[in-house]
Amino acid sequence: MRRPSTGSGGPLDDDPSGPGKDAGDGAAAEPPADPTVGPGVGPYAGPWPDDPRLDPELLATGDRRNVLDRYRYWRLDAIVADLDEHRAPLHVAIQNWEHDFNIGSIVRTANAFNVSAVHIVGRRRWNRRGAMVTDRYLHVEHHADVASLVAATTAAGVSLVGVDNLPGAVPLEPVELPRSCCLVFGSEGPGLTEEMVAACERLVAITQHGSTRSLNAGAAAAIAMYHWSRRWGS
Ligand SMILES: C[S@@+](CC[C@H](N)C(=O)[O-])C[C@H]1O[C@@H](n2cnc3c(N)ncnc32)[C@H](O)[C@@H]1O
C-alpha cells in the first residue's frame, strides 16, 4: 500500500517539514481526541473487538475524527487501504504559485470524491487549513514543474484536462470528460500558465452568468469534480 501524502517530482522549494508533514500552517494536526467533547464517538463500550483495522488508542479514548461512521475507531492506514480499494480513476492537479489558500479546499473535495491522487505543481508549501486533515487519506504528490506532472500522469495513464476560463476553453456543461483524467486547476489570480495549458489535451470552462470574471478556484474545482462524478462516479 502506498503511504498517503508522499512527495515526488524532484527538488522543491520551501517546505521545511518534508513530505506528509505539517508545513507550518498550524492546521494539519488532528485535534486531540477528547472522549467527552465534540462529534464522533466516545470510548468503545462492550467486549474488546478483535479486528486488526481498529486502533486500540481510539477504542480506549474515543474517536472524534471527521470520518464516516463505518471508519470509526479504524487506524489511519487501514482507512487509506480501504479507500485505495475503490479510488476513482480521477486525479486533480493544482498549480501552486502563490501559496494558494484554495488548495486546502480542493484537497478536501478531492477526498470526498476519493480521487486517485492530488498533484501540487510548483511550491511544495500550501495552506493546509482548508483541507481539515483530509490530505492524510489521499495520495498527494508534489511536482516541481509541469514536465514532472506530465511524466507522472502519463505513467498513470490519465490525460490532462485544463479547467479555466481562458481563451480557447470550451463550455464544460455538455462535455463528457474522459473517465481516466486529471483535472488541472490554476492559482487564484493568474490561473493556469501557458505552459500548463499547452500540456493539457483539452481546456474546459464553467459557464458563468453573472458579472464576476471568474469563480473561486475551490468552488470551480468542486463543480468540475462533481461534473466528472455525475458521469463516472459510482
Ligand atoms: C480566479 S481563477 C484565475 C483566473 C482566470 N483565468 C481569470 O482570467 O480571471 C483561479 C482558478 O479557478 C478556476 N476557475 C475559476 N473560474 C472558472 C471558470 N469559470 N471555469 C473554469 N475554471 C475556473 C481555474 O482553475 C482558475 O485557474
The ligand as a Gaussian input file, in Angstrom:
#p B3LYP/6-31G(d) Opt

LIG

0 1
 C       -9.566000      33.073000     -10.038000
 S       -9.294000      31.931000     -11.301000
 C       -7.950000      32.506000     -12.271000
 C       -8.005000      33.463000     -13.316000
 C       -8.852000      33.371000     -14.516000
 N       -8.256000      32.637000     -15.634000
 C       -9.163000      34.793000     -14.972000
 O       -8.968000      35.077000     -16.120000
 O       -9.614000      35.556000     -14.170000
 C       -8.467000      30.628000     -10.466000
 C       -8.746000      29.247000     -10.991000
 O      -10.099000      28.923000     -10.711000
 C      -10.620000      28.104000     -11.741000
 N      -11.758000      28.795000     -12.337000
 C      -12.312000      29.944000     -11.928000
 N      -13.376000      30.263000     -12.653000
 C      -13.517000      29.279000     -13.584000
 C      -14.443000      29.030000     -14.636000
 N      -15.464000      29.850000     -14.904000
 N      -14.272000      27.923000     -15.384000
 C      -13.270000      27.072000     -15.122000
 N      -12.364000      27.261000     -14.138000
 C      -12.480000      28.348000     -13.374000
 C       -9.499000      27.868000     -12.733000
 O       -8.843000      26.654000     -12.464000
 C       -8.587000      29.080000     -12.470000
 O       -7.264000      28.827000     -12.854000

